[in-house]
Amino acid sequence: MEDEVEADEDEVETALKLALAAMPPGKAAGEVAKRFGLDRKALYARIMAERDG
């Protein structure tokens, strides 16, 4: 997929924070997953774990 970029942990974290500021968690997880070629469900679980943290 041409929109995917290699996932660097800091970049993923920053992208998640920015996405969460603009959209609900499910959509944020989907957008970041698509951008970095990651698993949406795993990102969503990460978001939920950090919120509960």
N, C-alpha and C positions, 0 to 999 in steps of 0.2 A: 504494500500500500504506500503510495507516495507521500501521504501526509504524516506518516509515522516518523518519529525521531528516536534515536537511541535513548533509553531511559537512564538518566543519572538520578540517583536518589534525591539529591537536593533540588533538582529541577522538578521532579515529580511532586515533592512536598510543596514547593512554591506554587506550582500549577494547581494543586488541590486547594490550597488556601485562597488563591485568586478566584477559582471557580466557585468555591463555597460562599464567597462574598457576594456572588452574583446570581446564584441559582441553588435550588434544593440539592441535598446530598446525592440522591439517585442520579440526577442529571449531571451533576459535577463529576461523579464517578465515571459516568459514561463518556463524557467529553474528554477527561484526562486519559481514560483507558484507550480511547480511539486515537488520541494524539501520540501516545507513547507505545501503543501496541501491547497494552497490559490487560489483565483480566478485570472486567468491570466489577464483578462480584467481590473479588479480593480487595479492590480499592474501596468499595462501599463498606465492607467489613472493617477496613482500616479506619475509615472516617467515623464509623459508629464506635469503634473501640477508643479512638482518641477523644470523642465527645464524652464517653462514659468515664474516661481515664481520670 
